[in-house]
Amino acid sequence: MSSYDVLVVGAGIGGLCAAARLSKLGHQVAVFEHHVRPGGYATNFPRPGKYEFDVSLHAMGSLNEGEICYEIFSKCGIMNRITPVTKEHPYTVVWEGKKITIPQNPEDYLALLQDLFPQEKESLTQLFADLYAFNKEMQFLQDASIPKLEKQEQSLIKAPLFIQWSQMTTAEVMKQYVKDEELISFFTLLWPYYGLPPQKLSAHYFFVPWLGYHLEGTYYIKGGAQAIADALTAVIQEHGGKVYLRHEVTEIIVADGRATGIKTKKGEIFEGKWIISNASPHMTFSKLMREEEIDTSYREGYEKLEIGPSVTQLYLGLKEDPAKYHLVDEDIVFVKEKDPSKDYQYLKNGDYQKANFGITNYYKLDPELSPNGKPVIVTAFIDFIENWPEDKAAYKKRKEEVTQYLLSQLEAHYPGITRSIEVLELGTPRTMQKYTKNPAGAVYGFAQTVEQSGLHRLARKTPLDQLSLVGAWTRPGGGYQGAAASGASEAEKIHKKLSHLIGK
């Protein structure tokens, strides 16, 4: 029987960040992952012909010194191991048949919006002024040199927008400034990155990354999402820890109301002073533990929470540079339905032909992503597992239909490009569920509504002693920044508790 200070179930970004930080703080850590690569959604996968596809990363913000992702990755020991690549533009949109490139610089973006919506010129000026103010408030709240008590005492004065917006949807905040519904739709076009239309999406989950993109720069990571996961894995290993791949955890061992170890599918048992689960709470408490080991009210509490959407993505390996077919943008959104609530409903109903979709041109982001040096692109839209039948024959038929639809859209916008396709692979919500074991193939954890955000989101602390949760399902939320923050923050708390235990 092997023994470690900390055992981590699942090698997603939350679990890896927690493990890397704890390793750097001097703890012996072991991570267990059922898949062949670490990373969860933050991974790449190969296909014949030496093609390599990035599963999920489009862009990251806050990677400059002093900014939140930079600080998290530095504490986890990887900022000097990864190479951020500045994107030319945050994204491009095809709106009313016209291609519009969204500027990186916020002043340029404001000018663009005022040109498109001149009737809202003054309102937009005020919105941007308050976005700058909101950013300063966040800097105050994130400043580690300011004591926690001082922040609490001064937050009403120094962070009024942050507090007010925490109880509002994205659309509610926008409507405080502008009246034009089309402007709101245009401004919030990236809502699928966070899983809900602005009418439902917590304002914090939209505006925090928005500020990261426009005030701090938008980046891709050279080598894709896998480069982040591999860097974290290397830190863990270099500090004496282990990352066990192809090791599926089948049980979290509980004794006297405390989590004391894990058991793998191979029958191996590992002991730990603390257990971290990067799995969903549904997996953690309903599959890895016996019913009597967790309080019924706690289980009923998270089972009532709304689960966020999944995604469908068509991964394409090409023979030629997509620029030959005039696909020159890094990320582009094609708008068929301006109303985000209708767009969301179309996707929920599986009416993909009526819904918006996006294309990520990874060859433009990182020409060396595939070992063969050939281009890869991905078309994507948010999706729901209910749209995909469990019956194998029906599922296969549905995959063929959706693949052909996406190829027809690609060909319509970039004539001739489909002749360049060498490899294609469609990933559906059932694919996401298979590889991550997330219920419904969820990619953002619980839906990021106001009611499930901030202090309302599932806490990392659990009713069971010596067991913590990290990742998209817990505070602060989904996405790379949210998952990384959850892992790094919980690592600091566990370090203090373990130091106290050892001190005894």
N, C-alpha and C positions, 0 to 999 in steps of 0.2 A: 504493500500500500504506500503510495507516494503522498507526501504532505507539502503544502505550500501555504504562504500567508494568505493569499487571495486566489480564488478560482473564479474565472469569468466564463459564463455560458454564452457563446455566440461571439463571432469576430466581426460584427458590424463596426461602424465608426465609433459609436458610443462605447462599446466594449473595449475596442482597441485603444481608444484615448484614455479610458480609465486604467487599463493595464499598463500602458506606456508611462503614464504619469506616476502610478504607484511604483513601477519598476525604478524610475528615476529617483523616487523618494526612498529607495532602499529595500523595498519589499520583494519577496520571492513570489512571482505571479505565474499562473498557468491559464491559458485561454483554450477553450474547446470549441471547435467549429465542425459542423457536419459536412460542409462543402469542401471542394478540392483547393479553393483559394480563399484567403482571408478578405474581408471587406463588406460582406453582405451586399447591399445595393452599390456600395463603393468598390466595384470590381470591374475587371475586363474579362472577356471570354474569347477564346480562339475559334476559328473555323478553317476548314480546308483551304489550302493555298496561302497559308501564313497570314491570314487576315486576323485582325484583333479589333474587337468592338468594346467600347466603353458603355457600360450598362446605363449609367445615369447622370454623369456630371456634364452640365452645360456651362456653368459659370460659378465663380465664387467672388465675394467681395471681402472687405475688411482684412486684406492680407498685407497691408503696409505696416511698418513698425508702429507700435502703440495701439493698433486696432485689434478688435476682439479675436478674430481668427488667427491673426499673427501671434497674439499673446498665448492663445490656447495651444497652437501648434508648437510654439517655442517651449512652453512648459512640458509638452509631451516629447520634446527632443527631435522634432522633424522639420522645423522651419529651414534648417540648413541642409536638409536632405531632399527637398522638393524644389521644383523650378516653376514658379508661377509665370505664365505667359499672358501678357496684356492683350485683351481682345480689342479689335478695332472699334467695335460698337457693342453696346449691351445686347441689342437685337434689332431686327428689321421687321416691318409689318407690311403686308399687302392689304390696303384699306381702300375700299371702293375701286378696286382694280389698279390702284396706284401704289408703287413701292415707296415706302418712307423709312429712312434709316434713323433710328433713335440715337441722338448724340450722347456721348459719354458725359460731356461737360454739362452741369445742371443749368447754367445760364443759357447755353445754346439750346438745351431742351425746352426751357421756358420760352425762348423766342420762337421755337418751332410751334409749340402749343398755342401761343398767342397769335401766330400767323394762321393756324388752322381754325382757331376758335376766337376770332377777334372780339366778339361780344363778351368774352369772359376775361379780357386782358387784365383788368384790375384785380379780379377775383383770383386769377392765377398768380399774380404777383404776391398777394397775401398768402396764398397756399404755400408757395415756395419759401416765403419768409418764415412761416411757421414750421416748415420742414427743417430748415436750418436750426431753428430754435429747439425743435424736438431732438435733433442730433446733439446739440450742446447738453440737453438734459440727460441724454443717454451717457454722454461722456462723464458727466457728474456722477451718475449712478454706478458707472463701471470703474470709477477711479479707486484703485486699491489703496491709495494713500489716505483716503478719507474714511474715518471710522464708521462702522455700520450704524451705530447709534446716531451719529451726526447726520447721516444720509436720511434716516427715518424722520428725524426731527425737522429737517429742512426740505423734505421732498415736496411738500405742498407749495412751497415758495419757489424752489429751484427746479421742480419737474412737474408743473401743472398739466402740460399737454400729455406727458407720458402717462400720468394718472388718469386723466380724462379719456384718452384714446384707448386705454386698456379695457374700458367697458363699452366700446363702440365697434361696430363693423367698419370695414373699409369704406363702404358706400356711405354710411352715416357721417364719417369724417369728411369725405369728399363733398357731401351735400351742405356742409357748413360753409363751404367756400364757393362752390359752383352749382349752377342749375342745369346746365346742358347735359342730358343723359348720355349723348354720344361722346362728349368729352370724358365723362367718367369711365365709359367703356374703353375708350382709347387709352386713357392713362393707366388703367388697371388690366391691360391686355395679358400680362404675365400671371394672372390669377391661377391658371392651371399648375404653375410651379409650386403652388401652396395648397392646391386641392379643392378650393371652394370659390364660387363666384363672389364678387365684392359685397353683395347683399348678405352673404353669410359669413364671409371670412373675417376673422379678428383683425382689427386695424394694425395691431403690432406685427402680425405675421406678414403683412404686406409692406408696411413702411420701413421696418428695420432693414430688410434686405434691399429695399429701394434706395435707401440712403447709402448702404454699402456699395451698391452699383454706381450711383451717380456722384457721390462725394469722395469715395475712397478708391474707385477703380474696379473694373470687372476683369476677372482672370480665369484662364483655364490652367490646369496643371499638366505640364509636359509628361507624357506617358499615361495620361488619363487618371481616372479614379483609382486604378490599381496602384499607381505610384504612391498615393497617400497611404493606402492599406499596407503596402509592402514596407514603406518607411517606418510606420508604427510597429510593424512586426519585427523589423530589424532592431529597433530600440529595445523592445521587450527581450529579445534574444541576447543582445549585447550586455544586458544587465542581469543575465542569469535566469531569465524567465523562459517559458516554453509556450509555443503556439502549436497545439495539436490539431492538425487538419484531418479530415475524414474521421473525426471522433464525435459521434453524435451522443449528446447527453440524454439519458432516458430517465434520470431521477435526480432530484435535489434531496439529499439525505437530511432529515430533520430529527433532532433528539432534544427532548426537554424544551421545546419551543424555540430552538435555535437551529439555524442552518449550519451544518457541520461538514458537508462534503457533497460530492456528486458521484454518480455511477454512469458509465458509458454503455453504449450498445454492445461493446466487446466484453462487458462484464468487469471492466477495471473500476476500482474505487479510489478516489482521491480525497484526501482530507484538506480542509482549509479553515483558517480563522475567520474568514469573511467570504461570502459568495455574492457575486454580481451577476445578475441576469440581464443580458442584452436581448433576450427573447421577448416576445409580447407577453403581457400579463396573462393572457388566455393560455399560452403555452406554459408559462412559468407555473401558474397555480392550478391549472386544470389538467395538464398532461404530465408535468414533472413532479407533482406532489399528490398525496392522497387528500381527499376532500376534507377530512377531519383536521388536517394540519394547518388550515388557514381559516380565519374567521368568516362565517357565512355572509355577514353584512358587507365585508370588504369585497368578496367575490361578486356579490350582487351589485355593488357599486360600480365596478369597472365594466361588468357585463351590460349595464344600462347605457354606457357611453356609446356615442355614434362613432363608427369606424370610418376613416377617410377612404378616398378612392384608390384604385390601382392605376395601371397604365397599360396601354398597348403600343408596342414599338416595332417597326419594321426596320431591321438592320440590313444594310445593303453594302456589299463589297463591289467596287467598280474597277474596270480595266483602265479608265482614263480619268484625268483631272475633270471634276464636274464643271469647272470653269469653261470647258469646251462647249458645254450646253447652257452656259450663262448662269449656272448656279455658283455665285461668287460670294454669297453672304455666309456668315458664321452660323447665326440662328435666325430663322425667318418664320413668322406666323402668318398664315393665310386666313383671313377673316371672311367667313361666309355669313355668320350671324353676329351682328353687332351687340345684341342684348345678351350679356353674360349669363343671366338666369335661364334664358331660352337655350343658349349654347350648352349649359350644364345639363339641362333636362334632356336635350337631344342625346348627349353622351350617356346619360343615365339610362335612357330607353334603347340605346344601341342604334340610334338613327344617325350613324356616322356621316352619311352623305350630306346632312344638313349642318354638321358641326365644323368648327374651326380645327385646324391641325397645324403642327409645326414641323420644320425640318432643321436638323443640326448637321452642319457640314464639318465633320471632324477633320477632314483633310485640310481645311482652312485653319482650324484651331491648332492642329499638330500634325504636320505632314508625315512625321515618323511614328505615328501611333501604331500602325500595322508594321510588323517586321518585314513584310514584303515591299514596303514603301508605296503601296497602292492606296487609293482613296477609300474611305468608308463614310457613309452618311446614314442618318437615321430619321425616319418620319415617326411622329408620335402624337397621341392624344390621351387624355385621362380616360379611364374606363372602369367598369364595374364587373365583378365576377359573375353576377347574375346574367350578363349578356353572353356568357360562354357555357354551353351545355356540358354536362358531365359525361354524357354518352360519347364514346370515342368516335364513332362514325359521324355524328352530328357536329362534334367539335372540329373534326378534320375538315368537314364541309364549310363550317363557319370560318375557319382559318383561311381556306382557299378564297372565299368570297371577300374577306377583308383585305387579304394580300392583293388581290386583283384590283380592288377599289383604290387602295393606296398607290399602287403602281400606275393606275390610270390618272390619278391626280398629279403624280410626279411627272408623267409624260405630258400631260396637258400644260403644265407650267414650264417644263424644260424639254421640249421636243427632241427625241432621239436618245435621251439619257438611258432609257430602259434597255437599249441595245448594248450598253456598256456594263450591265450587271453580270457579275460572275458568281456571286454568292448572295443568298438572301435567307433571312431567318425572321419569323414573326414571333415576338414574345407577347403573351397575353396575360391577363390577371391570373390565370391558372399557372402560367409559367412562373410568375413572380411568387405565387404561393408555394409552388414546388421547391424553389431554390432558397427561399427565406423562411418558410414555414409561418409566415405572417397570415393571420386570418384574412380571408378575402383578397389575398395578395396586396394588402395595403402598403403604400409606399411612404405615407406621411404619419403613420400611427393613427391615433384618434383624430377625427375631423377637427380642424383648427378653427372652431367656432369661438365666439366670445365666452360662451358657457364652459368651454373646455380648454381655456387658455390661461396663462399666468398662474396665479395661485389656485385656479379651478382645475388645472390639469393634474393628472395623476402624479402624486409625489414619488420621488425616488426612494424614499424611506418606506418600508413595508411593515406590516404588523408583526412580521417574524424577525426576531433578533438575528443580526449578522447576515441579513439578506437585503440587498439593494437592487433597484431597477435602474437601467440607463437606456438611452436611445430615444427614438422618435415618439414612443408612447408616453414618455414622462416629461417632466419640466426640463428645459423650456419649450421643446416642441420638435417638429420634424425638420428635414433638410440637413445638409452637411453641418452648418453652423450650429443648429439646435442640438443635433446628436453629439457633436464633438463637445459642446459646452456641457451637456448632461454628464458625459463621461469624465471630463476633466474636473468639474465641480464636485461630483460625488467622490472622486479619488481623494480630493483634499479632505473631505469629511471623514472618509474611511481611514486615511492616514492618521488623523488626530485620534480617532477611536482606537485604532490598533496600537498606537504609541502609548495610549492610556492603559490598554490591557497589558501590554508588555511591561510598562512601568510598574504595574501592580506586582 
